[in-house]
Amino acid sequence: MRRTFVTLVACLALASCAKVSNEMVVTNNSGVTAQEVLVTVCGESHRFSDIPDAGSKSGRFSVKHDSGFQVDVRLVDGTSMTTNFGYVTGGGGAYGNHAEIDITKDRQIIGEQK
């Protein structure tokens, strides 16, 4: 009985940890290397460097409170872009967020939450 209880508690703890996973993926389709991409969400900045054309990088983020995403991009050719998109909430919506950020050939930033 005790072993079953311990196993159940361990499974619940793992499931709980899985819930807090929030992921963002930055994909660069601009035609040149993205020298730096800075994504700010919930007051935390996430920096991605040297993303080649047709390449992507991903990272995890925490949801501490309600927030949108701010994205600042600098390409190796000197082009700079900024946008805001999306919205995450604390509490029940604090896990399972997935954000996709695409830097397009026409030098736009498209942000989408799934």
matplotlib code that plots the C-alpha trace (Angstrom):
import matplotlib.pyplot as plt

x = [0.0, 2.8, 4.7, 1.6, 1.1, 4.7, 4.4, 1.2, 2.8, 5.8, 3.6, 1.5, 4.7, 6.0, 2.6, 2.6, 6.1, 5.1, 2.3, 4.6, 6.3, 5.9, 7.8, 8.7, 10.2, 11.9, 12.2, 14.2, 13.1, 14.4, 17.1, 20.0, 21.2, 19.2, 22.1, 19.9, 16.3, 15.2, 11.8, 10.4, 7.5, 6.5, 9.4, 12.0, 14.2, 15.2, 18.0, 18.6, 21.8, 22.9, 19.9, 20.8, 18.3, 15.8, 17.0, 15.2, 15.9, 13.6, 13.4, 11.2, 9.6, 7.8, 4.4, 4.4, 1.6, -0.4, 1.8, 2.2, 5.3, 7.6, 10.0, 13.0, 15.0, 18.3, 19.5, 23.2, 22.4, 21.4, 17.7, 15.8, 12.2, 9.9, 6.5, 4.2, 1.7, -0.2, -1.2, -0.5, -2.2, -1.2, -3.1, -4.9, -3.3, 0.2, 1.3, 1.1, 1.7, 3.4, 4.5, 5.8, 7.7, 8.5, 10.8, 9.6, 11.3, 9.6, 11.1, 8.0, 7.7, 4.7, 3.8, 1.3, 0.2, -1.0]
y = [0.0, 2.5, 1.7, 2.4, 5.7, 6.8, 5.8, 7.8, 10.9, 10.6, 10.4, 13.4, 15.4, 14.6, 15.5, 18.7, 19.6, 18.8, 21.3, 24.3, 23.8, 26.8, 26.9, 29.4, 28.7, 31.4, 30.6, 32.8, 32.9, 36.4, 35.4, 36.4, 35.4, 36.9, 38.3, 38.7, 38.0, 39.2, 37.9, 39.4, 37.8, 38.2, 40.6, 38.0, 38.4, 35.4, 36.1, 34.0, 34.7, 33.8, 32.0, 31.2, 31.7, 28.7, 27.9, 28.0, 28.0, 27.3, 28.0, 27.7, 30.5, 30.9, 32.6, 34.6, 37.0, 38.3, 39.4, 39.7, 38.9, 41.7, 40.6, 42.7, 41.4, 42.6, 41.0, 40.9, 43.4, 46.0, 45.6, 46.0, 45.0, 45.1, 43.7, 42.7, 39.8, 37.3, 37.1, 34.6, 34.6, 33.4, 30.8, 28.1, 29.4, 29.3, 26.1, 24.6, 27.9, 27.5, 30.6, 30.5, 33.5, 33.7, 36.3, 36.4, 37.1, 40.5, 41.5, 41.1, 39.3, 37.0, 35.8, 33.1, 31.2, 27.6]
z = [0.0, 0.9, -2.3, -4.4, -2.6, -3.1, -6.8, -7.1, -5.5, -7.8, -10.9, -9.8, -9.1, -12.6, -14.2, -12.3, -13.5, -17.1, -16.8, -16.2, -19.5, -21.8, -25.0, -27.7, -31.1, -33.2, -36.9, -39.2, -42.9, -43.6, -46.1, -43.8, -40.3, -37.4, -35.3, -32.2, -31.2, -27.8, -26.6, -23.4, -21.6, -18.0, -17.4, -18.4, -21.5, -23.6, -26.1, -29.2, -31.2, -34.7, -36.1, -39.7, -42.6, -42.5, -39.0, -35.7, -31.9, -29.0, -25.3, -22.3, -20.3, -17.1, -16.7, -13.5, -14.3, -17.2, -20.1, -23.8, -25.9, -27.1, -29.8, -31.0, -33.9, -35.4, -38.7, -39.8, -42.6, -40.0, -40.3, -36.9, -36.2, -33.2, -32.5, -29.7, -29.8, -27.8, -24.2, -21.3, -18.0, -14.5, -12.5, -14.6, -17.9, -16.6, -18.4, -21.8, -23.7, -27.1, -29.0, -32.5, -33.8, -37.5, -39.1, -42.7, -46.1, -46.3, -42.9, -40.8, -37.4, -37.2, -33.7, -33.0, -29.9, -30.2]

ax = plt.figure().add_subplot(projection="3d")
ax.plot(x, y, z, "-o")
ax.set_aspect("equal")
plt.show()
